[in-house]
Amino acid sequence: MKTLELRSGTRMPALGLGTWKSEPDEVYRAVRAAIEVGYRHIDCAAIYQNEEDVGRALSDAFQAGDAKREEVWVTSKLWNDSHAPEQVRPALETSLRKLQLDYLDLYLIHWPVALRQGVLLPTGPEDFIPLSEIPLATTWEAMLKASEQGLAREVGVSNFSKQMIKRVSEETGRTPALNQVELHPYLQQDDLVAACKMLGVAVTAYSPLGSPDSAAMMGRHDEAPLTRHPTIVQIATSHGATPGQVLIAWALARGTSVIPKSVNPGRIAENLAAGELELSATDMAAIAALDEHRRMVDGSFWFLGETYSPQTLWDE
Ligand SMILES: NC(=O)c1ccc[n+]([C@@H]2O[C@H](COP(=O)([O-])OP(=O)(O)OC[C@H]3O[C@@H](n4cnc5c(N)ncnc54)[C@H](OP(=O)(O)O)[C@@H]3O)[C@@H](O)[C@H]2O)c1
């Protein structure tokens, strides 16, 4: 199993299982199947509303002797309605209780967006809190404190731009361990990946398969799935691999961690086996040419008022 070294020297398993959109009953079986075939990294979040089922699966897997707690890397994320510093620890404790864990391996600020407490998804401008009211650095300090208190071994961020990482690092003197962002051949973000590397921030690639199951939810229509792109299919055929495996191997070859989601036992095993696939320099060059700077999770659900816009969210 490939690992990724964080700035602290801690190593995280590079390939993990995503759990967004996995229904509660599906995610139990998915996590059990994943641990059975050898996954040692599960990516969760409070907003996925399935942490209790992931927790049951983890607990049963530990009891069955499929893995030990200390062998499985568990990530979760702080939802946007808990950015106020006094809400961070309670939110983390709620995730721990649902996941039936004493500590997380990694806890991330899910989005650089603050919502009023109790708001899961905003329906109007009044649901947002401007970052001038709760600056990201304030939330970040509370994350650091929770980590120091032993609730999370590592803390980091998600969907942060280079500028946001620099700002919170400068304002607190502490740099996030990791930034989890969308990365796949249509959205390669070379600049952001390079900037994170320079800053000593590890990177996890989310939606590595192009997130086909979020298309309707995100208002993406008539989308040609990334797994059917002729270049990806051709590279897969040349290696006797599947397109999904090529996409995962590409993410690993770039030095990022990667968290493909599946609830299908066959694809769960297939995706793990991508860890053995080595792409050639020619394959990597062919995939580099596919970049369109196209987001699958474009953040448009945050652009309901004037608080956030594509410019302020992505710094581009
Ligand atoms: N931090 C954030 O804001 C953020 C945002 C998005 C995602 N994430 C994390 O990243 C994870 C992955 O991203 P994602 O869920 O958006 O999408 P993804 O992993 O790119 O794609 C998942 C979809 O691909 C299918 N699939 C899985 N393996 C496949 C294979 N080998 N070949 C073809 N299709 C395959 C899945 O179907 P089946 O389930 O039926 O196999 C599902 O429809 C999430 O689950 C979540 O943990 C984080």
The ligand as an ORCA input file, in Angstrom:
! r2SCAN-3c Opt
* xyz 0 1
  N     -13.881     17.724      0.359
  C     -14.886     17.843     -0.475
  O     -15.514     18.917     -0.613
  C     -15.283     16.662     -1.304
  C     -16.089     16.849     -2.444
  C     -16.382     15.743     -3.224
  C     -15.912     14.493     -2.872
  N     -15.168     14.313     -1.726
  C     -14.706     12.968     -1.299
  O     -14.131     12.315     -2.429
  C     -14.814     11.090     -2.660
  C     -14.799     10.730     -4.123
  O     -15.431     11.716     -4.918
  P     -16.889     11.534     -5.550
  O     -17.723     10.678     -4.673
  O     -17.360     12.897     -5.877
  O     -16.690     10.816     -6.940
  P     -15.717      9.755     -7.629
  O     -15.021      8.915     -6.652
  O     -14.940     10.492     -8.652
  O     -16.810      8.895     -8.425
  C     -17.732      8.075     -7.776
  C     -18.613      7.435     -8.845
  O     -17.820      6.590     -9.692
  C     -18.343      5.258     -9.691
  N     -17.195      4.345     -9.696
  C     -16.457      3.915     -8.657
  N     -15.439      3.146     -9.073
  C     -15.539      3.083    -10.416
  C     -14.761      2.444    -11.408
  N     -13.699      1.716    -11.107
  N     -15.149      2.589    -12.711
  C     -16.236      3.333    -13.035
  N     -17.002      3.977    -12.129
  C     -16.644      3.849    -10.827
  C     -19.175      5.172     -8.430
  O     -20.226      4.230     -8.589
  P     -20.426      2.986     -7.563
  O     -20.498      3.545     -6.180
  O     -21.712      2.390     -8.021
  O     -19.248      2.094     -7.784
  C     -19.742      6.578     -8.334
  O     -20.833      6.727     -9.212
  C     -16.209     11.364     -2.073
  O     -16.982     10.202     -1.933
  C     -15.836     12.070     -0.806
  O     -15.393     11.140      0.170
  C     -14.834     15.391     -0.957
*
